Amino acid sequence: MGFEINDLYRFEEFEVDPSNRLFTGLGKAIPVPSRAFDVLLYMVRNPQRLLTREELMKAVWSDAAVEEGNLTQTVFLLRRAVVGHSGAQAYCHSAGSWLSV
């Protein structure tokens, strides 16, 4: 899966830089909304295990009362950002459950 180098997470052609709140693919920035970045960061910090909706909601929206649809929409935006990145569509499909809620 991914690994961390100086708080930089890498998987396939992607990098997540928490310090700069930057998500890149092949060195190019992939714009994602703030909460989507938070979801992605939580996922890369918790590799190789199933994350439940409840766990993600608590981790990302602990300070707000929101509906489950917020998570669904946020994951949709993440998927769209990744798939929209060149070459990433095959990655999302081959990963199966990657970014599915």
N, C-alpha and C positions, 0 to 999 in steps of 0.2 A: 504494500500500500504506500503510504507516504512516510517521510522521515523529516526530522527537524534539524536545521543547521542554524545556530544562533537565532532562534526564534523565527526561522524562515521555514515554512512547510512546503515541500515539493511532492507532486504526484503527477505522473505522466509529463505533459508539457506545461503544467501549471505550477504557479507559486503563489503562496499566501504569505504576505508580510504583515503581521499584526501591528508592528511598531508604526508603520506608515499607513496602515489600513488600506493595503494595496493588493489587488488580485490581478495576476498577470498570466498570460498564456503566450509562450514563445517570445517572451520579453515585451509583449504589448499589454498595456493596461486593459482590463476588462471591467467596465463600469458596472457596479451593482449598488443598489440602495444600502443604506447603513445597516438595517436589520438583516438584510440578505447576507451581508458580509459577516455579521455576528453569527448567523446560522452556519455559514460555511466554515468559519473559524472554529466553532464548537465541533463540527463534524471532523475537521482535520485534527483537532486535539483529542478526539476520541475514536481512533481508527479501529478497524477490525472488530466492531461490535455493533449490534443493532441499537439504534437510538429510537426511543419511543416518541410519539407526538408530545406526550405529557412532559417528558424530560426536556425536549427542545423548547417547549413553551415556557417551562420554568426557567431554563437557562437564559433564554433570550428576552422574554417579556416578564421577568420577575417583578419589575417595577410598575407594571400596568395591567389592568384588567382588559384582556382582549379575547376575541373569539378564536376558535380553532381555524377558521377560515383565513385568518391573518398568516398562519404558518403555511397553509396550502398556497396562498398567493405569493408568499415570499419564496417558497421553494420553486414555484412556477417561474418567477423572475430569475432565480439562479440558473435553472435549467435552460431558460431562453438565452441567458448571457453566455453560458458554456457552449450550447449548441450553435449559437451565432458566431462563435469563435472558429476560425478556419481549422478544419481537421478534427474538431471536438465532437462532431455528431457521432462518429463511429465509436468514440470513447464512451459516450453516454449510453449508447445502445449495448455495447459489449459489457458494460459494468452491471447491467441488469437492474439492480435495485438502487443504484447510485442516485441520490437525490429523489427518492420516491417516498411519499408519505401517504 
